[in-house]
Amino acid sequence: MLNFVAGLMSGNARKWRKRFAAQYVCAAVMTFAIVGTRVHSQPIISDAEVSGGSGTSAGAKSAGEDTSLRPFHIHFSNEALADLHQRLANTHLPDKELVPDQSQGVQLKTMKELVHYWQTDYDWRKAEAKLNAVPEYVTTIDGVDIQFIWVRSKQPNALPIIITHGWPGSIIEQLKVVGPLTDPIAYGGKAEDAFDVVIPSLPGHGFSGKPDVIGWDPIRIAHTWIVLMKRLGYTRYVAQGGDWGNAVTEQMALLAPPELIGIHTNMPATVPANIAKALQFGDPQPSNLSAEEKTAWDQLDSFYKHGLGYAQEMANRPQTLYGITDSPAGLAAWMLDHDASSLALIARVFDGQPEGLTREDILDNITLYWLTNTAVSSARLYWESKLPFFAPKGVQIPTAVSVFPDEIYAAPKSWTEKAYPKLIYYNRLPRGGHFAAWEQPQLLVSDLRASFKTLRSLSASGKITSSEATVSPQTGH
């Protein structure tokens, strides 16, 4: 691995990429995702209170497992929070980086501001109150406790939607869209825009159980989500996700349960095979790319060369990440350095600039990972997954795509139309990045309303009843 890294940094980068790409880039690079890390190995932290079941344990599948829905309440002890504050006070930071930019990683100035604010001004109890203000439940599926938010709209014809987060994200990432989706009139929408919203925590993440057996990849999680939606009584619904959420959502589409009538993604898998191969082996950019395709190429090229370190480590040796389960500052830095655009945005936030996220938003998510001790258990999803992350999967059900400019790559319309033959909606947004629901909730909500408008009308009229239905593409958006 050291030779591989050295080769990528040298003038012989192309030679080294050709020699090692099949072993490392194809296996680890393409199985990356975006959204969250968790932390903590101290028993004092793992004390979330759950009515009727535990959200932090998982056992082997049992034929007699409890299939009930148990109300879920979040509360961490004062001792757990005191322990966190003491660890922050004892943080041992490194020397300042030797460059004026982020090319060596998260800059010292950002970490100093983050640790200081986390220790002196941040209040986790406010985050707990926000989480407990929405209905939450836990149910056991395939031997693992699945915790989820479930908010039902008052509108009688609300369309059910299951929304899946990624890494280093969590259910906190989607809290801002719950109100506008379930109560559209209160947020400038119409009654016919209403959704019932289901937001589960991925296994090994947040308040869901930690699998104690291997095999929990996006395909198995997709099966679990299908069971969950059936258990909630839905006979038709749509699914949405980005990062790992996209991987799970696409696998749901490939499993094609008749109840799933369409999907939406804000991080689509569209990269053509010839483009992926050229990037993998360091070949020159093809000369016939459009302006959109050139932008996507440049974004992917930069990410593959400079942005895959975290994914490679978690895909190969997730258990080695003991440091981020022992140091909250270490966990924060690991989570911040997910992608260049998100890191730059977060650095601006802690520099006092107004952005789509606040300091509280960022620390709510990191603190959830810390208190639930899920840094390593969440990382294992990278180890489990063998899916090529950006390659088209052959999804054959109606699909809507929102493209945010600061995503890891902005999927061109030309690639998207080929990847999703039943594309019903495509829109390029003016701003936003990897964490769309978190950074730009209004834009994402607007796109979700528009994306499924056709499916709502067809489903209501009885013209679409299963995942096999054909919907005429509406890709001009």
C-alpha positions in Angstrom: 0.0 0.0 0.0 2.9 2.4 0.8 4.3 1.8 -2.7 0.8 2.4 -4.2 0.5 5.7 -2.4 4.0 6.8 -3.2 3.4 5.9 -6.8 0.2 8.0 -7.0 2.1 11.0 -5.7 5.1 10.6 -8.1 5.7 11.4 -11.7 5.0 7.8 -12.5 1.5 8.0 -11.1 0.0 6.5 -14.3 2.3 3.5 -14.2 1.5 2.8 -10.6 -2.2 3.3 -11.1 -2.2 0.7 -13.9 -0.3 -1.7 -11.7 -2.3 -1.4 -8.6 -5.7 0.0 -9.6 -7.3 -3.4 -10.1 -6.3 -4.4 -6.5 -7.0 -1.1 -4.7 -8.9 1.4 -6.8 -11.5 -0.9 -8.2 -12.1 -2.7 -4.9 -11.8 0.1 -2.4 -12.3 3.3 -4.4 -15.5 2.3 -6.0 -17.1 1.1 -2.8 -16.9 4.4 -1.1 -19.8 6.3 0.4 -20.4 9.6 2.1 -21.8 10.5 5.4 -20.8 9.5 9.0 -18.6 8.0 11.6 -19.3 7.1 15.1 -17.3 6.7 18.2 -16.8 5.5 21.7 -15.9 2.4 23.5 -16.7 3.5 27.1 -19.7 1.7 28.7 -20.7 5.0 30.3 -21.8 6.3 26.9 -24.1 3.5 25.6 -27.1 4.2 27.7 -29.8 5.4 25.3 -33.2 4.8 26.8 -35.6 2.8 24.7 -39.2 2.0 25.6 -39.8 -1.6 24.8 -36.5 -2.5 23.2 -32.8 -1.7 22.9 -31.5 0.3 20.0 -27.9 -0.5 20.6 -27.9 -4.3 20.5 -28.5 -7.0 17.9 -28.7 -10.8 18.0 -28.9 -13.6 15.5 -32.1 -14.0 13.6 -34.7 -15.9 15.4 -37.9 -17.4 13.9 -39.7 -16.0 16.9 -38.3 -12.5 16.9 -40.4 -9.7 18.1 -42.0 -7.9 15.1 -43.7 -5.2 17.1 -43.1 -1.5 16.8 -41.8 -0.1 20.1 -41.7 3.6 20.9 -38.1 4.9 21.1 -36.9 7.7 23.4 -33.4 9.2 23.4 -31.6 10.2 26.6 -27.9 10.0 27.5 -26.7 10.4 31.0 -25.1 13.4 32.5 -22.1 11.2 33.2 -21.8 10.4 29.4 -21.8 14.1 28.6 -19.3 15.0 31.3 -17.0 12.3 30.0 -17.2 13.8 26.5 -16.4 17.3 27.9 -13.5 16.0 29.9 -12.1 14.3 26.8 -12.5 17.5 24.8 -10.6 19.4 27.5 -7.8 16.9 27.3 -7.5 17.0 23.5 -4.0 16.8 22.2 -3.8 18.5 18.9 -1.0 18.2 16.3 1.3 20.9 15.0 -0.1 23.3 12.3 -0.2 22.0 8.7 2.7 23.1 6.5 0.6 24.4 3.6 -1.9 27.3 3.4 -4.8 25.1 2.2 -6.6 21.8 3.0 -4.3 19.6 0.9 -2.8 18.0 4.1 -6.2 17.5 5.6 -8.4 19.3 8.2 -6.7 22.5 9.2 -5.6 23.1 12.8 -7.6 26.4 12.9 -10.8 24.6 12.1 -10.2 21.9 14.7 -9.3 24.4 17.4 -12.6 26.3 16.8 -14.6 23.1 16.7 -13.2 21.6 19.9 -13.5 24.9 21.8 -17.1 25.4 20.7 -18.0 21.8 21.4 -16.6 22.0 24.9 -17.9 25.4 26.0 -21.0 26.4 24.0 -22.6 23.3 22.4 -25.7 21.8 24.1 -26.5 18.1 23.2 -29.8 18.3 25.1 -31.2 20.6 22.4 -30.4 17.9 19.8 -32.1 15.3 22.0 -35.2 17.5 22.2 -35.3 17.9 18.5 -35.0 14.1 18.0 -37.6 13.3 20.6 -40.0 15.8 19.1 -40.7 13.5 16.2 -42.2 10.0 16.6 -39.5 7.3 16.7 -39.7 3.6 17.0 -37.6 0.5 17.0 -38.5 -2.9 15.4 -36.5 -6.1 15.0 -35.8 -7.3 11.5 -33.5 -10.2 10.6 -32.1 -10.2 14.1 -31.2 -6.5 14.2 -33.0 -3.7 16.0 -33.9 -1.0 13.4 -34.6 2.4 14.8 -36.6 4.8 12.6 -38.4 8.1 12.5 -42.0 7.7 11.3 -44.1 10.9 10.8 -47.5 10.5 9.2 -49.1 13.4 7.4 -52.6 14.6 8.2 -53.3 14.6 4.5 -55.3 11.5 3.5 -53.5 10.9 0.2 -50.0 11.4 1.5 -47.4 9.4 -0.5 -45.1 7.3 1.8 -41.4 7.8 1.4 -38.5 6.0 3.0 -35.3 8.2 3.2 -31.9 6.7 3.8 -28.9 8.5 5.1 -25.2 7.7 4.4 -21.8 8.1 6.0 -20.9 10.3 7.8 -24.6 11.1 8.1 -27.4 10.1 10.3 -31.1 10.6 10.8 -30.2 14.1 12.1 -29.3 14.9 8.5 -32.9 14.5 7.4 -34.7 16.3 10.3 -35.1 19.5 8.3 -37.2 17.9 5.6 -39.7 16.1 7.8 -41.9 19.1 8.4 -42.1 20.4 4.8 -42.7 16.9 3.5 -45.4 15.9 6.0 -47.1 19.2 6.4 -46.6 21.0 3.1 -49.3 23.7 3.6 -47.4 25.0 6.6 -44.3 25.3 4.4 -45.7 26.9 1.3 -46.8 23.8 -0.5 -50.1 22.2 -1.4 -52.0 19.4 0.3 -51.3 17.1 -2.7 -47.6 17.5 -2.0 -47.8 15.6 1.3 -45.7 12.6 2.2 -45.6 10.1 5.1 -41.9 10.0 6.1 -39.9 7.0 7.3 -36.2 7.7 8.1 -34.4 4.6 9.5 -30.9 4.5 10.9 -28.7 2.2 9.0 -27.6 -1.0 10.9 -24.5 -0.2 12.8 -25.3 3.5 12.7 -27.0 5.8 15.2 -29.6 4.1 17.3 -30.1 1.0 15.2 -28.5 -2.3 16.4 -25.0 -3.3 15.5 -25.0 -6.5 13.5 -23.0 -9.2 15.3 -22.5 -11.3 12.1 -21.1 -10.4 8.7 -23.2 -10.0 5.6 -24.9 -6.7 6.3 -24.3 -5.0 2.9 -26.6 -2.6 1.0 -28.4 -5.5 -0.5 -29.4 -7.0 2.8 -30.3 -3.5 4.1 -32.5 -3.1 1.1 -34.3 -6.3 1.9 -34.7 -5.0 5.5 -36.2 -1.7 4.4 -38.7 -3.6 2.2 -39.8 -5.6 5.2 -40.0 -2.4 7.3 -42.3 -0.7 4.8 -44.5 -3.8 4.7 -44.6 -3.9 8.5 -45.8 -0.3 8.5 -48.7 -1.4 6.2 -47.8 0.5 3.1 -49.0 -0.9 -0.2 -47.3 1.7 -2.4 -44.4 4.0 -1.6 -41.2 5.7 -3.0 -37.6 5.7 -1.7 -34.9 8.3 -1.6 -31.2 8.5 -0.7 -27.7 9.8 -1.3 -24.4 8.2 -0.5 -25.0 4.8 1.1 -28.7 5.9 1.0 -28.5 5.8 -2.8 -26.8 2.4 -2.8 -29.6 1.0 -0.6 -32.3 2.7 -2.6 -31.0 1.4 -5.9 -30.9 -2.1 -4.5 -34.5 -1.8 -3.4 -35.3 -0.9 -7.0 -33.5 -3.9 -8.3 -35.3 -6.2 -5.8 -38.5 -4.6 -7.3 -41.1 -5.1 -4.6 -44.5 -4.4 -6.2 -45.1 -1.7 -3.5 -42.1 0.4 -4.6 -43.3 2.7 -7.4 -40.3 4.9 -7.9 -37.0 6.3 -6.4 -35.2 9.6 -6.1 -31.5 10.0 -5.6 -29.2 13.0 -5.0 -26.1 11.0 -5.7 -26.8 8.9 -8.7 -24.6 6.1 -10.0 -24.1 7.0 -13.7 -20.5 6.8 -14.6 -20.1 4.9 -18.0 -17.8 1.9 -18.1 -15.3 3.5 -20.5 -15.1 6.6 -18.3 -14.6 4.6 -15.1 -11.8 2.5 -16.8 -10.0 5.6 -18.1 -10.1 7.2 -14.7 -9.0 4.0 -13.0 -5.9 3.6 -15.2 -5.0 7.2 -15.4 -5.7 7.6 -19.2 -6.2 11.0 -20.8 -9.6 12.6 -20.7 -11.6 11.6 -23.8 -11.8 14.4 -26.4 -15.5 14.1 -27.1 -16.9 15.0 -23.7 -19.5 17.7 -23.3 -19.0 20.6 -20.9 -21.1 18.8 -18.2 -19.1 15.6 -18.8 -15.8 17.4 -18.5 -16.8 18.8 -15.2 -17.8 15.4 -13.9 -14.6 13.9 -15.2 -12.5 16.5 -13.3 -14.5 16.0 -10.1 -14.1 12.3 -10.2 -10.4 12.5 -11.2 -9.7 14.7 -8.2 -11.7 12.5 -5.8 -10.0 9.3 -6.9 -6.6 10.9 -6.5 -7.1 12.8 -3.3 -10.4 11.9 -1.6 -10.4 8.2 -1.1 -8.2 7.7 1.9 -11.0 7.3 4.4 -12.9 4.9 2.2 -9.9 2.7 1.6 -9.1 2.4 5.3 -12.7 1.6 6.2 -13.1 -0.8 3.3 -10.0 -2.7 4.3 -9.4 -2.3 8.0 -12.3 -0.8 9.8 -11.5 -2.4 13.1 -8.2 -0.6 13.2 -9.9 2.8 13.8 -9.6 2.6 17.6 -8.4 6.2 17.8 -11.7 7.7 16.7 -13.6 5.7 19.3 -11.3 7.1 22.0 -11.0 10.7 21.0 -14.0 13.0 20.1 -11.6 15.4 18.3 -10.2 12.5 16.3 -13.7 11.4 15.4 -14.7 14.9 14.4 -11.6 15.3 12.1 -12.3 11.9 10.5 -15.9 12.8 9.8 -15.1 16.3 8.5 -12.6 15.1 5.9 -15.2 13.3 3.8 -15.0 15.3 0.7 -13.3 18.5 -0.2 -16.4 20.7 -0.8 -18.1 19.6 2.4 -14.9 20.2 4.4 -14.5 23.6 2.9 -18.1 24.5 3.8 -17.7 23.3 7.4 -14.4 25.2 7.8 -16.2 28.4 6.7 -18.9 27.7 9.3 -16.4 27.4 12.1 -14.8 30.6 10.7 -18.0 32.4 11.4 -19.4 32.6 7.9 -23.1 31.9 7.3 -23.8 28.7 5.3 -26.5 26.1 4.9 -25.2 24.3 8.0 -24.6 25.8 11.5 -22.1 24.8 14.1 -24.9 23.1 16.0 -25.9 21.0 12.9 -22.4 19.7 12.5 -21.8 18.9 16.2 -25.3 17.3 16.6 -24.2 14.7 14.0 -20.7 14.2 15.4 -22.0 13.9 19.0 -24.6 11.3 17.9 -21.8 9.2 16.5 -19.8 9.7 19.7 -22.5 8.9 22.2 -23.7 5.8 20.3 -20.2 4.5 19.9 -20.7 3.7 16.2 -17.5 5.0 14.6 -16.3 1.5 13.9 -19.6 -0.3 13.4 -20.6 2.2 10.8 -17.3 1.9 9.0 -17.9 -1.8 8.5 -20.4 -1.1 5.8 -17.5 -0.1 3.6 -15.9 -3.5 4.3 -19.2 -5.3 3.7 -20.1 -3.7 0.4 -18.7 -5.1 -2.9 -20.8 -2.9 -5.1 -19.2 -0.5 -7.6 -20.4 2.7 -6.1 -20.7 5.0 -9.2 -21.4 2.3 -11.9 -25.0 2.1 -13.3 -26.9 -0.9 -11.8 -29.6 -1.3 -14.4 -32.5 0.2 -12.4 -35.7 -0.4 -14.3 -38.3 1.5 -12.2 -39.2 5.2 -12.5 -36.3 7.3 -11.2 -35.8 11.0 -10.4 -32.4 12.6 -10.0 -31.4 15.9 -8.4 -27.8 17.1 -9.1 -26.2 19.4 -6.6 -23.1 21.2 -8.0 -20.8 20.4 -5.0 -21.5 16.7 -4.8 -18.6 14.4 -5.3 -19.5 14.6 -8.9 -22.3 16.4 -10.7 -23.9 13.7 -12.8 -24.4 14.9 -16.4 -27.8 14.5 -18.0 -26.4 12.4 -20.8 -24.9 9.8 -18.4 -28.1 9.9 -16.2 -30.4 9.2 -19.1 -28.4 6.1 -20.0 -28.1 4.9 -16.4 -31.8 5.2 -15.7 -34.0 4.2 -18.7 -37.1 5.3 -16.8 -35.9 8.7 -15.8 -38.9 10.8 -14.9 -37.1 13.9 -13.5 -33.7 15.5 -13.8 -32.7 18.8 -12.2 -29.5 20.6 -11.7 -29.6 22.8 -8.6 -27.9 26.1 -8.2 -26.1 25.3 -4.9 -25.6 22.5 -2.4 -23.3 19.5 -2.0 -23.1 16.0 -0.6 -25.5 16.4 2.3 -28.5 17.8 0.4 -31.2 17.4 3.0 -29.0 18.9 5.6 -27.5 21.8 3.7 -30.3 22.7 1.3 -33.6 21.2 2.6 -35.8 23.6 0.7 -34.3 22.7 -2.6 -34.5 19.0 -1.9 -38.1 19.2 -0.7 -39.1 21.2 -3.8 -37.4 18.5 -6.1 -39.1 15.7 -4.2 -42.5 17.3 -4.7 -41.8 17.8 -8.4 -40.2 14.4 -8.9 -43.1 12.3 -7.8 -46.0 14.4 -9.0 -46.5 12.2 -12.1 -46.3 9.0 -10.0 -48.9 10.3 -7.6 -51.4 11.0 -10.3 -50.8 7.7 -12.1 -50.9 5.8 -8.9 -54.1 7.5 -7.7 -55.8 6.8 -11.0 -54.8 3.1 -10.9 -52.5 3.4 -13.9 -49.5 2.5 -11.9 -49.6 -0.2 -9.3 -46.2 -1.9 -9.3 -42.6 -1.4 -10.1 -43.1 -2.9 -13.5 -45.2 0.1 -14.7 -43.8 2.3 -17.4 -43.7 6.1 -17.0 -42.9 8.4 -19.8 -39.6 10.2 -19.2 -39.8 13.9 -18.2 -36.2 14.9 -18.2 -36.3 18.5 -19.4 -36.2 19.8 -15.8 
